[in-house]
Amino acid sequence: LGDERLILEQVQEREIRKIEEEMLAAEKALQLEMHAHEKKMKQLTEQHELETKQHAEEQKRREKEMNNRKQTSATIIQAHFRGMRTRRIHKEDIQKRINQKRKKYRLPLCVDTTA
């Protein structure tokens, strides 16, 4: 009877040890899985931050480009109208001189039809 009890206890101890080893192995596997998951999450976060930063830089660059384009076109438009104004003034000046000469020689005055 004592031998049977001893054998039974040894069998139970072996089973307990086996279960404990399986639990340790499962725990280790879980730790490895968690570590891999954390690493992947960190990588994704870094990638997201980088993409956000790049997007912001791209947006800033695009806005700067648009402002430059607006400024350039505004300058071109201003120069165009300035040129037209000076041309108009110049044309009116020539018109006056022509009319003065016509008065001097008693010719019919020139009328500006473009104004």
C-alpha positions, 0 to 999 in steps of 0.5 A: 500500500505504501509503495502504491502511494509513493508511486502515485505521488511520484506520478502526480509530481511528474504531471505537476512538473510537466504542467509547470514546464508547459506554463513556463514555455507558454509564458515565454512564448507570450512574452516574445509575442508581446515584445514583437508586438511592441516593436511593431507598434513602435515602428508604426508610430515612428513611421506615422510621425515621419509621414505626418512630418513629411506631409506638413513639410510638403504642405508648407512648401506648397503654400510657399510656392503658391504665395510666390506664384501669387506674388509673381503674378501680382507683380506681373499684373502691376507691371502690366498696368504700370506699363499701360498707364505709362504708355497711355500717358506717353500716347497722350503726350504725343497727341498733345504735341501733335495737336500743338503743331497742328494749331501752329500750322492751323490744321484740323486737330487730331482726336484720340479715338482710343481713349 
